[in-house]
Amino acid sequence: MSKHRSVLSSDRPQTFRARLAALDVGGRHRRVRRGGKRRAPSEVLAMLGARNFRRYVIGQLVSNVGTWMQRAAQDLLVLKLTGNSGSAVGVLTALQFLPQTLFGLFGGVFADRFAKRRLLVVTQSAMGVQSLVLGVLTVTGAVNLGAVYVLAFFLGTATALDSPARNAFVSELVGRERVAGAVSLNSAQFNVARAIGPAVAGLAVAAAGTGAVFLSNAASYLAVLYGLVTIRADELHAPREKNRAPTRLSDAFRAIRTTPELLLPITVIAFVGTFGFNFQVTIALIATTVFNSGSAAYGYLSAAYAVGSLVGALRGAGKRKPPTARRLVTATIVFGTLEALAGLMPGYAGFLLVLLPTGLASVTVMTTANSMIQLNADPGMRGRVVSVYLLVLLGGTPVGAPLVGLVSDSLGARFSLVLGGAISAVAAAGLSAVITARSRTPKESSPPTPVASPPPTGGGARRHPDSAPQPVVRQPAA
């Protein structure tokens, strides 16, 4: 009797601890199997448990906070140097983002030609040097508008060469089955930095000036460099064989054109990035011209959109199923509908509440599109394909933002939201139908080719590895 009681007493603490651990994981209850064994931890904890990915994400978070701090302080510095000239700030922004359009595709070529980790060490070091020089010039009083412009263009060039490798490197840090979650978690840390950085910059500028912010940003690059240097190369999920094929941009465009899983997300993002993702312009216009509110009310609206974006990124990081075209199209239609609905909200409170799910849907669109590209692009071509994605995502803003402003001036700020949401939703549905019909056309015309060809034992090896219709040809033959 005492022996039986002792066995029960020894089992109870183990079961209790297992149940308590199950409640702690992810902050929600998880069923515990018999024997005191709980289910596998959430995807977020599993990815952060990977040493390489954890160090990379933490380094990126610290660096991105510093980057957003510098963006805010840089605008304040230009306003101070020019006597509050808005056009000077516009020139600064253009110089910083113009290199993405000019050199972004070459960044994809470099990402496929060289080891991504070494390339990131070079580009991140260059950006750190830019912040250091700007900080020293500002602290010593030697800064002028021309120097700020030159350094902004230099930073934009380094960023354009860095972005394709940085995005494509995520898929080498985790296994293929966790790429979608890793992309979402990486997006989450970016949104956290976007929310924290400008607020910290405002306090830092008031306490120590803009020069101290630039120097702090330079120091923040040490975190990401430490993470990159200490990554274990033998744990990376990179192709073992070095890519010896010529890294031509034409190969990437051909792969995108012939692969529906690449063509759909890139074309959808081209429309959404140009017409839908212009909330920096529309929220400010709605707050000032429609609700006649001040900067505090505008800050609340921006915060609501940022909170929704963060929730969407964390929600996507917990998903285990791979991204699909249906999820991308559905999320884009939902995003467009919510954006149009936001434009129809009669009051400030309703507009703010609709921005929460709109931010969630917007991040779902971006992370789903990014994940589809990461998973469906050939590893030897991933950098170039990602550079095309970034080009249409960021390159559409210089075109879409002026159009949104023009529509707002002519028809009102509300109509710009309604129009942008409608274009995004209709484009997603239309592109899905067109690309689906286009991808089915070879199925009907391609079966005669394998019939006339030799047996598949020798002919299959001659097909180009990037040829997308391969599975389409085999299915009818089966």
DRENZA-37685 format. One record per residue (C-alpha): residue number from 1; residue in three letters; z, x, y. Coordinates in Angstrom, 2 decimals, decimal comma, always signed. Example, Ala and Ser with C-alpha at 12.3 -4.5 7.8 and 13.67 -1.06 7.14 Angstrom:
ATOM/1/ALA/+7,80/+12,30/-4,50
ATOM/2/SER/+7,14/+13,67/-1,06
***
This chain:
ATOM/1/MET/+0,00/+0,00/+0,00
ATOM/2/SER/+0,90/+2,76/+2,41
ATOM/3/LYS/-2,18/+4,70/+1,35
ATOM/4/HIS/-4,43/+1,70/+2,06
ATOM/5/ARG/-2,72/+1,17/+5,41
ATOM/6/SER/-3,23/+4,84/+6,33
ATOM/7/VAL/-6,94/+4,60/+5,58
ATOM/8/LEU/-7,27/+1,56/+7,83
ATOM/9/SER/-5,34/+3,25/+10,62
ATOM/10/SER/-7,57/+6,34/+10,41
ATOM/11/ASP/-10,75/+4,23/+10,56
ATOM/12/ARG/-9,69/+2,11/+13,52
ATOM/13/PRO/-9,67/+4,87/+16,17
ATOM/14/GLN/-13,15/+6,02/+15,11
ATOM/15/THR/-14,55/+2,50/+15,28
ATOM/16/PHE/-12,84/+1,86/+18,59
ATOM/17/ARG/-14,16/+5,07/+20,10
ATOM/18/ALA/-17,67/+4,24/+18,86
ATOM/19/ARG/-17,51/+0,77/+20,41
ATOM/20/LEU/-16,18/+2,19/+23,66
ATOM/21/ALA/-18,98/+4,73/+23,77
ATOM/22/ALA/-21,49/+1,97/+23,11
ATOM/23/LEU/-20,18/+0,07/+26,12
ATOM/24/ASP/-20,42/+3,15/+28,34
ATOM/25/VAL/-24,05/+4,01/+27,60
ATOM/26/GLY/-26,24/+2,49/+30,26
ATOM/27/GLY/-23,35/+0,40/+31,55
ATOM/28/ARG/-24,07/-2,48/+29,17
ATOM/29/HIS/-22,98/-3,55/+25,71
ATOM/30/ARG/-24,90/-2,16/+22,74
ATOM/31/ARG/-24,38/-3,41/+19,22
ATOM/32/VAL/-22,56/-1,06/+16,89
ATOM/33/ARG/-23,73/-0,68/+13,34
ATOM/34/ARG/-21,39/-0,61/+10,37
ATOM/35/GLY/-19,50/+2,59/+9,87
ATOM/36/GLY/-18,83/+3,04/+13,57
ATOM/37/LYS/-22,33/+4,38/+14,37
ATOM/38/ARG/-23,89/+3,16/+17,59
ATOM/39/ARG/-27,51/+2,91/+18,50
ATOM/40/ALA/-29,41/+5,72/+20,14
ATOM/41/PRO/-28,56/+6,25/+23,83
ATOM/42/SER/-30,73/+4,83/+26,56
ATOM/43/GLU/-34,01/+6,47/+27,40
ATOM/44/VAL/-32,66/+7,74/+30,71
ATOM/45/LEU/-29,76/+9,55/+29,03
ATOM/46/ALA/-32,04/+10,82/+26,28
ATOM/47/MET/-34,45/+12,35/+28,80
ATOM/48/LEU/-31,67/+13,83/+30,87
ATOM/49/GLY/-30,27/+15,27/+27,68
ATOM/50/ALA/-33,39/+17,43/+27,41
ATOM/51/ARG/-32,47/+20,72/+29,09
ATOM/52/ASN/-35,88/+21,47/+30,59
ATOM/53/PHE/-36,43/+18,03/+32,07
ATOM/54/ARG/-32,85/+17,79/+33,39
ATOM/55/ARG/-33,12/+21,07/+35,28
ATOM/56/TYR/-36,52/+20,17/+36,64
ATOM/57/VAL/-35,47/+16,72/+37,91
ATOM/58/ILE/-32,24/+17,95/+39,51
ATOM/59/GLY/-34,11/+20,74/+41,27
ATOM/60/GLN/-36,76/+18,32/+42,49
ATOM/61/LEU/-34,10/+15,91/+43,77
ATOM/62/VAL/-32,37/+18,59/+45,85
ATOM/63/SER/-35,68/+19,89/+47,18
ATOM/64/ASN/-37,02/+16,42/+48,00
ATOM/65/VAL/-33,89/+15,54/+49,98
ATOM/66/GLY/-34,52/+18,66/+52,05
ATOM/67/THR/-38,21/+17,78/+52,41
ATOM/68/TRP/-37,44/+14,31/+53,77
ATOM/69/MET/-34,88/+15,85/+56,10
ATOM/70/GLN/-37,53/+18,22/+57,45
ATOM/71/ARG/-40,06/+15,42/+57,95
ATOM/72/ALA/-37,64/+13,50/+60,14
ATOM/73/ALA/-36,48/+16,60/+62,04
ATOM/74/GLN/-40,06/+17,80/+62,50
ATOM/75/ASP/-41,03/+14,54/+64,21
ATOM/76/LEU/-37,99/+14,80/+66,46
ATOM/77/LEU/-38,89/+18,38/+67,35
ATOM/78/VAL/-42,45/+17,42/+68,32
ATOM/79/LEU/-41,16/+14,55/+70,45
ATOM/80/LYS/-38,82/+16,95/+72,20
ATOM/81/LEU/-41,56/+19,52/+72,81
ATOM/82/THR/-44,06/+16,97/+74,14
ATOM/83/GLY/-41,82/+14,62/+76,08
ATOM/84/ASN/-41,88/+11,79/+73,52
ATOM/85/SER/-45,64/+11,82/+72,85
ATOM/86/GLY/-46,53/+9,46/+70,01
ATOM/87/SER/-50,05/+10,86/+69,76
ATOM/88/ALA/-48,63/+14,34/+69,17
ATOM/89/VAL/-46,63/+13,00/+66,22
ATOM/90/GLY/-49,81/+11,36/+64,91
ATOM/91/VAL/-51,66/+14,69/+65,08
ATOM/92/LEU/-48,77/+16,36/+63,25
ATOM/93/THR/-48,90/+13,78/+60,46
ATOM/94/ALA/-52,67/+14,11/+60,17
ATOM/95/LEU/-52,50/+17,91/+59,94
ATOM/96/GLN/-49,87/+17,68/+57,21
ATOM/97/PHE/-51,78/+15,17/+55,07
ATOM/98/LEU/-55,37/+16,25/+55,78
ATOM/99/PRO/-55,21/+19,15/+53,25
ATOM/100/GLN/-54,60/+16,62/+50,47
ATOM/101/THR/-58,07/+15,21/+51,13
ATOM/102/LEU/-59,67/+18,63/+51,61
ATOM/103/PHE/-58,02/+20,69/+48,88
ATOM/104/GLY/-56,33/+18,22/+46,51
ATOM/105/LEU/-59,11/+18,34/+43,91
ATOM/106/PHE/-58,99/+22,14/+43,88
ATOM/107/GLY/-55,29/+21,86/+43,15
ATOM/108/GLY/-56,25/+20,01/+39,97
ATOM/109/VAL/-58,62/+22,81/+39,01
ATOM/110/PHE/-55,86/+25,39/+39,49
ATOM/111/ALA/-53,44/+23,24/+37,45
ATOM/112/ASP/-55,84/+23,32/+34,48
ATOM/113/ARG/-56,83/+26,96/+34,89
ATOM/114/PHE/-53,36/+28,53/+35,25
ATOM/115/ALA/-49,97/+27,95/+33,68
ATOM/116/LYS/-48,44/+25,03/+35,57
ATOM/117/ARG/-44,95/+26,47/+35,75
ATOM/118/ARG/-46,12/+29,75/+37,29
ATOM/119/LEU/-48,35/+27,88/+39,72
ATOM/120/LEU/-45,41/+25,71/+40,79
ATOM/121/VAL/-43,25/+28,79/+41,40
ATOM/122/VAL/-45,92/+30,12/+43,78
ATOM/123/THR/-46,49/+26,85/+45,65
ATOM/124/GLN/-42,81/+25,97/+45,92
ATOM/125/SER/-42,06/+29,48/+47,21
ATOM/126/ALA/-44,80/+29,09/+49,82
ATOM/127/MET/-43,31/+25,81/+51,02
ATOM/128/GLY/-39,87/+27,40/+51,21
ATOM/129/VAL/-41,27/+30,24/+53,33
ATOM/130/GLN/-42,87/+27,68/+55,68
ATOM/131/SER/-39,52/+25,97/+56,22
ATOM/132/LEU/-37,80/+29,31/+56,75
ATOM/133/VAL/-40,31/+30,44/+59,39
ATOM/134/LEU/-40,12/+27,09/+61,20
ATOM/135/GLY/-36,32/+27,24/+61,13
ATOM/136/VAL/-36,17/+30,79/+62,50
ATOM/137/LEU/-38,63/+29,97/+65,29
ATOM/138/THR/-36,63/+26,88/+66,25
ATOM/139/VAL/-33,22/+28,55/+66,17
ATOM/140/THR/-34,42/+31,50/+68,23
ATOM/141/GLY/-36,14/+29,25/+70,79
ATOM/142/ALA/-39,58/+30,75/+70,13
ATOM/143/VAL/-41,09/+27,55/+68,67
ATOM/144/ASN/-43,99/+25,80/+70,41
ATOM/145/LEU/-46,27/+22,89/+69,59
ATOM/146/GLY/-49,10/+25,09/+68,33
ATOM/147/ALA/-46,81/+26,87/+65,87
ATOM/148/VAL/-45,53/+23,55/+64,56
ATOM/149/TYR/-49,11/+22,34/+64,03
ATOM/150/VAL/-50,16/+25,51/+62,20
ATOM/151/LEU/-47,10/+25,46/+59,95
ATOM/152/ALA/-47,61/+21,75/+59,22
ATOM/153/PHE/-51,17/+22,42/+58,06
ATOM/154/PHE/-49,92/+25,33/+55,94
ATOM/155/LEU/-47,29/+23,08/+54,35
ATOM/156/GLY/-49,92/+20,42/+53,65
ATOM/157/THR/-52,18/+22,97/+51,99
ATOM/158/ALA/-49,39/+24,23/+49,74
ATOM/159/THR/-48,47/+20,64/+48,88
ATOM/160/ALA/-52,09/+19,77/+48,03
ATOM/161/LEU/-52,23/+22,68/+45,56
ATOM/162/ASP/-48,76/+21,84/+44,24
ATOM/163/SER/-49,00/+18,07/+43,64
ATOM/164/PRO/-51,45/+17,95/+40,68
ATOM/165/ALA/-49,55/+20,64/+38,78
ATOM/166/ARG/-46,19/+19,06/+39,61
ATOM/167/ASN/-47,26/+15,64/+38,34
ATOM/168/ALA/-49,07/+16,93/+35,26
ATOM/169/PHE/-46,14/+19,22/+34,38
ATOM/170/VAL/-43,93/+16,21/+33,64
ATOM/171/SER/-45,84/+15,50/+30,43
ATOM/172/GLU/-45,12/+19,07/+29,24
ATOM/173/LEU/-41,38/+18,69/+29,78
ATOM/174/VAL/-40,97/+15,72/+27,42
ATOM/175/GLY/-42,71/+14,47/+24,32
ATOM/176/ARG/-45,65/+12,12/+24,49
ATOM/177/GLU/-43,49/+9,14/+23,54
ATOM/178/ARG/-41,30/+9,65/+26,63
ATOM/179/VAL/-43,95/+10,38/+29,26
ATOM/180/ALA/-43,76/+6,88/+30,77
ATOM/181/GLY/-39,98/+7,06/+31,13
ATOM/182/ALA/-40,14/+10,58/+32,56
ATOM/183/VAL/-42,68/+9,50/+35,19
ATOM/184/SER/-40,44/+6,59/+36,19
ATOM/185/LEU/-37,32/+8,75/+36,34
ATOM/186/ASN/-39,19/+11,30/+38,44
ATOM/187/SER/-40,20/+8,46/+40,76
ATOM/188/ALA/-36,55/+7,36/+40,93
ATOM/189/GLN/-35,36/+10,73/+42,16
ATOM/190/PHE/-38,14/+10,71/+44,77
ATOM/191/ASN/-36,99/+7,31/+46,07
ATOM/192/VAL/-33,36/+8,45/+46,14
ATOM/193/ALA/-34,38/+11,47/+48,20
ATOM/194/ARG/-36,45/+9,27/+50,51
ATOM/195/ALA/-33,42/+7,08/+51,16
ATOM/196/ILE/-30,94/+9,94/+51,63
ATOM/197/GLY/-33,03/+12,56/+53,42
ATOM/198/PRO/-33,78/+10,87/+56,78
ATOM/199/ALA/-30,20/+9,60/+57,10
ATOM/200/VAL/-28,75/+13,07/+56,48
ATOM/201/ALA/-31,32/+14,56/+58,86
ATOM/202/GLY/-30,19/+12,27/+61,68
ATOM/203/LEU/-26,59/+13,38/+61,27
ATOM/204/ALA/-27,54/+17,06/+60,89
ATOM/205/VAL/-29,78/+17,08/+63,97
ATOM/206/ALA/-27,04/+15,47/+66,04
ATOM/207/ALA/-24,49/+18,03/+64,83
ATOM/208/ALA/-26,47/+21,29/+64,60
ATOM/209/GLY/-30,03/+20,71/+65,87
ATOM/210/THR/-33,43/+20,64/+64,18
ATOM/211/GLY/-33,44/+24,36/+63,37
ATOM/212/ALA/-30,47/+23,97/+61,03
ATOM/213/VAL/-32,31/+21,20/+59,17
ATOM/214/PHE/-35,35/+23,41/+58,62
ATOM/215/LEU/-33,18/+26,24/+57,32
ATOM/216/SER/-31,36/+23,82/+55,01
ATOM/217/ASN/-34,68/+22,68/+53,60
ATOM/218/ALA/-35,68/+26,30/+52,99
ATOM/219/ALA/-32,46/+26,80/+51,04
ATOM/220/SER/-33,09/+23,61/+49,02
ATOM/221/TYR/-36,17/+25,20/+47,44
ATOM/222/LEU/-33,86/+27,61/+45,63
ATOM/223/ALA/-32,74/+24,70/+43,45
ATOM/224/VAL/-36,23/+23,82/+42,25
ATOM/225/LEU/-37,14/+27,50/+41,80
ATOM/226/TYR/-34,02/+28,05/+39,71
ATOM/227/GLY/-34,93/+25,05/+37,57
ATOM/228/LEU/-38,48/+26,32/+37,04
ATOM/229/VAL/-37,46/+29,90/+36,25
ATOM/230/THR/-34,78/+28,86/+33,73
ATOM/231/ILE/-37,01/+26,43/+31,83
ATOM/232/ARG/-37,41/+27,48/+28,21
ATOM/233/ALA/-41,10/+28,04/+27,56
ATOM/234/ASP/-40,76/+27,57/+23,79
ATOM/235/GLU/-39,51/+23,99/+24,34
ATOM/236/LEU/-42,45/+22,90/+26,49
ATOM/237/HIS/-44,94/+20,41/+25,06
ATOM/238/ALA/-47,94/+22,35/+26,33
ATOM/239/PRO/-51,14/+22,98/+24,33
ATOM/240/ARG/-50,66/+26,08/+22,22
ATOM/241/GLU/-54,26/+27,16/+22,55
ATOM/242/LYS/-55,28/+28,32/+26,00
ATOM/243/ASN/-58,02/+26,26/+27,61
ATOM/244/ARG/-61,06/+28,57/+27,69
ATOM/245/ALA/-63,54/+25,90/+28,77
ATOM/246/PRO/-64,80/+26,09/+32,37
ATOM/247/THR/-62,59/+23,99/+34,66
ATOM/248/ARG/-65,23/+21,93/+36,44
ATOM/249/LEU/-64,48/+18,87/+38,52
ATOM/250/SER/-67,61/+17,18/+37,17
ATOM/251/ASP/-66,02/+17,11/+33,70
ATOM/252/ALA/-63,03/+15,22/+35,08
ATOM/253/PHE/-65,21/+12,65/+36,84
ATOM/254/ARG/-67,26/+12,22/+33,66
ATOM/255/ALA/-64,11/+11,66/+31,61
ATOM/256/ILE/-62,83/+9,11/+34,11
ATOM/257/ARG/-66,14/+7,28/+34,17
ATOM/258/THR/-66,39/+7,06/+30,36
ATOM/259/THR/-62,71/+6,32/+29,59
ATOM/260/PRO/-61,55/+2,81/+30,51
ATOM/261/GLU/-57,88/+3,83/+30,23
ATOM/262/LEU/-58,50/+6,31/+33,07
ATOM/263/LEU/-61,04/+4,37/+35,10
ATOM/264/LEU/-58,90/+1,23/+35,44
ATOM/265/PRO/-55,71/+2,81/+36,89
ATOM/266/ILE/-57,64/+5,05/+39,28
ATOM/267/THR/-59,82/+2,26/+40,67
ATOM/268/VAL/-56,89/-0,15/+40,92
ATOM/269/ILE/-54,82/+2,45/+42,79
ATOM/270/ALA/-57,78/+3,12/+45,09
ATOM/271/PHE/-57,71/-0,49/+46,30
ATOM/272/VAL/-53,94/-0,91/+46,30
ATOM/273/GLY/-53,36/+2,44/+48,00
ATOM/274/THR/-55,85/+1,63/+50,74
ATOM/275/PHE/-54,94/-2,00/+51,46
ATOM/276/GLY/-51,57/-2,73/+49,83
ATOM/277/PHE/-49,36/+0,34/+50,26
ATOM/278/ASN/-49,14/+0,30/+54,04
ATOM/279/PHE/-45,60/-1,00/+54,44
ATOM/280/GLN/-44,64/+1,77/+56,86
ATOM/281/VAL/-47,05/+0,13/+59,33
ATOM/282/THR/-46,61/-3,53/+58,45
ATOM/283/ILE/-42,81/-3,62/+58,25
ATOM/284/ALA/-42,54/-2,05/+61,69
ATOM/285/LEU/-45,07/-4,51/+63,12
ATOM/286/ILE/-43,37/-7,53/+61,54
ATOM/287/ALA/-39,95/-6,42/+62,76
ATOM/288/THR/-41,06/-5,86/+66,35
ATOM/289/THR/-43,81/-8,41/+66,99
ATOM/290/VAL/-42,76/-11,33/+64,77
ATOM/291/PHE/-38,96/-11,20/+64,63
ATOM/292/ASN/-38,51/-9,35/+67,95
ATOM/293/SER/-35,80/-7,21/+66,38
ATOM/294/GLY/-34,62/-3,68/+67,09
ATOM/295/SER/-34,46/-0,46/+65,15
ATOM/296/ALA/-31,41/-1,54/+63,14
ATOM/297/ALA/-33,19/-4,61/+61,78
ATOM/298/TYR/-36,21/-2,48/+60,95
ATOM/299/GLY/-33,92/-0,08/+59,10
ATOM/300/TYR/-32,54/-2,93/+56,98
ATOM/301/LEU/-36,07/-4,00/+56,03
ATOM/302/SER/-37,05/-0,47/+55,05
ATOM/303/ALA/-33,83/-0,12/+53,06
ATOM/304/ALA/-34,53/-3,36/+51,17
ATOM/305/TYR/-37,97/-2,13/+50,17
ATOM/306/ALA/-36,53/+1,27/+49,16
ATOM/307/VAL/-33,78/-0,33/+47,06
ATOM/308/GLY/-36,33/-2,46/+45,24
ATOM/309/SER/-38,43/+0,63/+44,62
ATOM/310/LEU/-35,46/+2,50/+43,18
ATOM/311/VAL/-34,55/-0,38/+40,87
ATOM/312/GLY/-38,16/-0,56/+39,69
ATOM/313/ALA/-38,23/+3,16/+38,94
ATOM/314/LEU/-34,97/+3,06/+36,98
ATOM/315/ARG/-36,13/-0,04/+35,13
ATOM/316/GLY/-39,36/+1,70/+34,15
ATOM/317/ALA/-37,47/+4,78/+32,98
ATOM/318/GLY/-35,61/+2,68/+30,40
ATOM/319/LYS/-38,75/+1,31/+28,77
ATOM/320/ARG/-39,79/+2,74/+25,43
ATOM/321/LYS/-43,14/+1,01/+25,06
ATOM/322/PRO/-46,16/+2,94/+26,34
ATOM/323/PRO/-47,94/+1,60/+29,43
ATOM/324/THR/-50,89/-0,74/+28,91
ATOM/325/ALA/-53,75/-2,05/+30,99
ATOM/326/ARG/-52,27/-5,54/+30,80
ATOM/327/ARG/-48,99/-4,32/+32,28
ATOM/328/LEU/-50,82/-2,54/+35,11
ATOM/329/VAL/-52,97/-5,56/+35,99
ATOM/330/THR/-50,02/-7,96/+35,75
ATOM/331/ALA/-47,81/-5,75/+37,92
ATOM/332/THR/-50,57/-5,38/+40,51
ATOM/333/ILE/-51,18/-9,13/+40,68
ATOM/334/VAL/-47,43/-9,74/+41,02
ATOM/335/PHE/-47,23/-7,09/+43,74
ATOM/336/GLY/-50,16/-8,59/+45,66
ATOM/337/THR/-48,70/-12,08/+45,37
ATOM/338/LEU/-45,29/-10,94/+46,63
ATOM/339/GLU/-46,87/-9,01/+49,51
ATOM/340/ALA/-48,82/-12,09/+50,58
ATOM/341/LEU/-45,70/-14,22/+50,18
ATOM/342/ALA/-43,76/-11,82/+52,39
ATOM/343/GLY/-46,34/-12,35/+55,11
ATOM/344/LEU/-45,72/-16,10/+54,95
ATOM/345/MET/-41,92/-15,91/+55,17
ATOM/346/PRO/-40,86/-17,80/+58,33
ATOM/347/GLY/-37,50/-16,08/+58,88
ATOM/348/TYR/-36,04/-12,58/+58,90
ATOM/349/ALA/-33,67/-13,20/+55,97
ATOM/350/GLY/-36,41/-14,56/+53,72
ATOM/351/PHE/-38,70/-11,67/+54,60
ATOM/352/LEU/-35,95/-9,16/+53,74
ATOM/353/LEU/-35,22/-10,82/+50,39
ATOM/354/VAL/-38,88/-10,83/+49,35
ATOM/355/LEU/-39,14/-7,11/+50,11
ATOM/356/LEU/-36,70/-6,35/+47,26
ATOM/357/PRO/-38,96/-7,55/+44,39
ATOM/358/THR/-42,01/-6,31/+46,30
ATOM/359/GLY/-40,63/-2,77/+46,25
ATOM/360/LEU/-39,86/-3,13/+42,54
ATOM/361/ALA/-43,41/-4,30/+41,80
ATOM/362/SER/-44,98/-1,54/+43,89
ATOM/363/VAL/-43,22/+1,22/+41,96
ATOM/364/THR/-44,08/-0,49/+38,68
ATOM/365/VAL/-47,75/-0,35/+39,66
ATOM/366/MET/-47,60/+3,35/+40,57
ATOM/367/THR/-45,56/+4,50/+37,57
ATOM/368/THR/-47,67/+2,49/+35,12
ATOM/369/ALA/-50,91/+3,90/+36,55
ATOM/370/ASN/-49,51/+7,44/+36,57
ATOM/371/SER/-48,25/+7,14/+32,99
ATOM/372/MET/-51,59/+5,77/+31,75
ATOM/373/ILE/-53,36/+8,77/+33,28
ATOM/374/GLN/-50,87/+11,26/+31,83
ATOM/375/LEU/-51,17/+9,78/+28,33
ATOM/376/ASN/-54,95/+9,24/+28,21
ATOM/377/ALA/-56,18/+12,38/+29,96
ATOM/378/ASP/-57,12/+15,33/+27,79
ATOM/379/PRO/-54,38/+18,00/+28,10
ATOM/380/GLY/-56,92/+20,61/+29,19
ATOM/381/MET/-58,19/+18,27/+31,91
ATOM/382/ARG/-54,98/+16,53/+32,97
ATOM/383/GLY/-54,55/+18,47/+36,20
ATOM/384/ARG/-58,03/+17,55/+37,48
ATOM/385/VAL/-57,67/+13,90/+36,50
ATOM/386/VAL/-54,26/+13,71/+38,21
ATOM/387/SER/-55,76/+15,28/+41,34
ATOM/388/VAL/-58,34/+12,48/+41,49
ATOM/389/TYR/-55,54/+9,93/+41,12
ATOM/390/LEU/-53,57/+11,52/+43,95
ATOM/391/LEU/-56,67/+11,66/+46,11
ATOM/392/VAL/-57,30/+7,91/+45,88
ATOM/393/LEU/-53,57/+7,15/+46,21
ATOM/394/LEU/-52,95/+9,25/+49,31
ATOM/395/GLY/-56,46/+9,56/+50,65
ATOM/396/GLY/-56,78/+5,81/+51,17
ATOM/397/THR/-53,88/+5,72/+53,62
ATOM/398/PRO/-55,78/+7,31/+56,56
ATOM/399/VAL/-58,43/+4,60/+56,08
ATOM/400/GLY/-56,17/+1,65/+55,28
ATOM/401/ALA/-53,49/+2,22/+57,92
ATOM/402/PRO/-55,89/+1,94/+60,92
ATOM/403/LEU/-57,50/-1,13/+59,34
ATOM/404/VAL/-54,10/-2,76/+58,93
ATOM/405/GLY/-53,31/-2,01/+62,56
ATOM/406/LEU/-56,66/-3,44/+63,67
ATOM/407/VAL/-56,15/-6,65/+61,67
ATOM/408/SER/-52,63/-6,97/+63,04
ATOM/409/ASP/-53,85/-6,62/+66,63
ATOM/410/SER/-56,62/-9,17/+66,10
ATOM/411/LEU/-55,10/-11,76/+63,74
ATOM/412/GLY/-51,38/-10,97/+63,71
ATOM/413/ALA/-49,06/-8,81/+61,65
ATOM/414/ARG/-48,44/-11,56/+59,10
ATOM/415/PHE/-52,13/-11,84/+58,26
ATOM/416/SER/-52,33/-8,10/+57,52
ATOM/417/LEU/-49,75/-8,55/+54,76
ATOM/418/VAL/-51,46/-11,63/+53,35
ATOM/419/LEU/-54,85/-9,90/+53,39
ATOM/420/GLY/-53,55/-6,68/+51,84
ATOM/421/GLY/-51,77/-8,56/+49,06
ATOM/422/ALA/-54,79/-10,75/+48,34
ATOM/423/ILE/-57,14/-7,76/+48,14
ATOM/424/SER/-54,77/-5,93/+45,78
ATOM/425/ALA/-54,37/-8,90/+43,41
ATOM/426/VAL/-58,06/-9,87/+43,37
ATOM/427/ALA/-59,16/-6,25/+42,94
ATOM/428/ALA/-56,86/-5,77/+39,92
ATOM/429/ALA/-58,13/-8,91/+38,19
ATOM/430/GLY/-61,76/-8,22/+39,04
ATOM/431/LEU/-61,72/-4,54/+38,06
ATOM/432/SER/-60,01/-5,37/+34,79
ATOM/433/ALA/-62,71/-7,90/+33,91
ATOM/434/VAL/-65,57/-5,59/+34,92
ATOM/435/ILE/-64,23/-2,48/+33,16
ATOM/436/THR/-63,37/-4,46/+30,02
ATOM/437/ALA/-66,87/-5,93/+29,86
ATOM/438/ARG/-68,36/-2,48/+30,54
ATOM/439/SER/-66,34/-0,88/+27,76
ATOM/440/ARG/-67,44/-3,54/+25,26
ATOM/441/THR/-71,15/-3,02/+25,95
ATOM/442/PRO/-71,47/+0,23/+23,93
ATOM/443/LYS/-69,85/-1,50/+20,96
ATOM/444/GLU/-72,80/-3,82/+20,62
ATOM/445/SER/-75,49/-1,20/+21,19
ATOM/446/SER/-73,97/+1,85/+19,46
ATOM/447/PRO/-73,85/+0,81/+15,74
ATOM/448/PRO/-77,52/+1,79/+15,06
ATOM/449/THR/-76,72/+5,41/+15,98
ATOM/450/PRO/-74,30/+6,20/+13,12
ATOM/451/VAL/-76,57/+4,43/+10,64
ATOM/452/ALA/-79,45/+6,80/+11,37
ATOM/453/SER/-77,23/+9,85/+11,59
ATOM/454/PRO/-76,15/+12,03/+8,64
ATOM/455/PRO/-72,94/+11,29/+6,73
ATOM/456/PRO/-69,76/+11,66/+8,81
ATOM/457/THR/-68,60/+14,74/+6,92
ATOM/458/GLY/-70,64/+17,09/+9,06
ATOM/459/GLY/-71,67/+15,08/+12,10
ATOM/460/GLY/-68,19/+14,21/+13,34
ATOM/461/ALA/-67,43/+17,78/+14,37
ATOM/462/ARG/-70,38/+17,85/+16,78
ATOM/463/ARG/-69,05/+15,14/+19,06
ATOM/464/HIS/-67,68/+16,22/+22,39
ATOM/465/PRO/-63,86/+16,15/+22,37
ATOM/466/ASP/-63,78/+14,23/+25,65
ATOM/467/SER/-66,16/+11,52/+24,47
ATOM/468/ALA/-64,34/+8,23/+24,94
ATOM/469/PRO/-66,58/+5,96/+22,80
ATOM/470/GLN/-65,64/+7,78/+19,54
ATOM/471/PRO/-63,20/+5,13/+18,29
ATOM/472/VAL/-65,62/+2,42/+19,43
ATOM/473/VAL/-68,36/+3,78/+17,15
ATOM/474/ARG/-66,12/+4,05/+14,10
ATOM/475/GLN/-64,74/+0,56/+14,25
ATOM/476/PRO/-68,05/-1,28/+13,62
ATOM/477/ALA/-68,91/+1,16/+10,83
ATOM/478/ALA/-65,65/+0,31/+9,06
***
